[in-house]
Amino acid sequence: MTPAMFVSSRMASASCPTCFSSAPDFCSDCGSVLPSPGVQDTVICGVCGHCTEVSVFLEKCIQRTVVFNHLHSITGGQDESEDAAAIKGPLIDRRCSRCGYEKMAYHTRQMRSADEGQTVFYTCVQCRFQEKEDS
């Protein structure tokens, strides 16, 4: 059965009882989120094709709010300098080849093709010396 035949067969049986009771925002047949009502008399579920009368949505107010995070809360109240960003990451026990300190931070990047390993970048926590390793 093609999707168009499925939707048309569901629309023909729109008077059948539904499977469960739900809020008007959701399809009462399959539970999917319904699209916003338009100029048509019915709202059709995009998943199962069940028709819901637009009168169900009367006096319903739809409000959307977008809240942006403050830059201060994202950066933790600190100015992100290039040096501060370089030492972020998990710490491992690896000896720095310049100063001999035993802790280094690392991060990985896929620098080569997808079928090859990642490149691991190490940064010494003490002297900020950087080295890389192709794994």
N, C-alpha and C positions, 0 to 999 in steps of 0.2 A: 504494500500500500504506500503510495507516494505521500509526502508531507501535505500536499494540497488536498488530497482525498481524505487524509486523516483529519485535517482541520474542518473540511466541509462536513464530514460525517459527525464530528463533535458538535458543530454548530447546529446541525439538524436535531441533535439530541440535547439541546440546551435546556429543555424543560425537564429533563431527568433530574432526580434528586442528586445532591452533591455528596461526596464521600465524607466530608467533615465540615465543621463550622470554623470560620476563621475571621480575622479582621479584614476590613474592606481592602486593605493594601495588598492582600495575598489572595491567590486563586483558591477558591473553596473546593476545587477538585483535586489539584496536585500540590498546593502549598507554595508555589513559586511567587515571586514578587511580580505584581501586575504593573504594566506601564501606566504612565499618567493618563488620565482621561483626556480625550481630544474632542472634536466636534461631532463624532459619531454617537449613536444612541447606546452603544455597547463598548465595553473594553474586552479585547480578546487576549487571553493568556498566550504568550509566545511559546510556551512549552507544550501544553496539552490542547490548546484551542478552545478552552471553556469560555463561554461568553458571560460577562457580568454586566448588569444594567448600570448605566451612568448615574441613575438616581441614588445608588448606594453611596456615591461620593459627594452628594449634596451636603452643603454646610461643613465640608471637611477642608481645613486650612492646611496647605502644604507650605512649610517654611524651611529654607535651607540657610545654614550659617557656615561660613568658612572662617576658621580661626588659624591664624599664622603664629608660629612659634617666634618668640623674640630671639634675636641673634645671641643675646647674652645667655639665655638658657641653653642654647645649643652648644656654645663654646665653653660653658662652665664658668663664665665670667672672666675668661682669660683671652688675651689677644692671641690669635693663632699666627705665630711666626713660622718661618720655614724650618728653623731649628727645633721648635717645640713639636711640630708635626712629625719631624724625622725620628724622634725617639719614642713615639707612641707605638704600642703593640705589645704582644706578650713577651715576657722575659724568658730567656733560656740560659742554660749553663754552657756558654761557649766562650773561649778565650779570645780576647781582642789581639790581633796580630801586631798592632802598634804599641799599646800600653800594657797588655797582659792582663787586663781586668777580666773577671770571670763571668760577667753578665752582659748579654746583648739582647736588644729588642729586634724583632724581625717582622717582616710582612712579605707576602708572596704576590706575584703578578704573572699572568700568562703573556709572556713577551714573544714567544716563538709560536709555531703552528699548534693547533689544538691536539695533534697526536703526539706532541712532545711534552716533557715535564715542565713544571712551573719554574720561574726564576725566583730564588729566595734572596731578599735583601736584608742584611744584618747591619745594625747600628750599635756601636759601643755606647753604653749608658754613661760612661765616665768621660771619654775624650771625643765622642761623637764621630769616630772614624767609621766609614761605611765600606762594606764589601758585599759582593754578590756571589751566589753559587747557583749554577744551572743544575737542576735535579732531574 
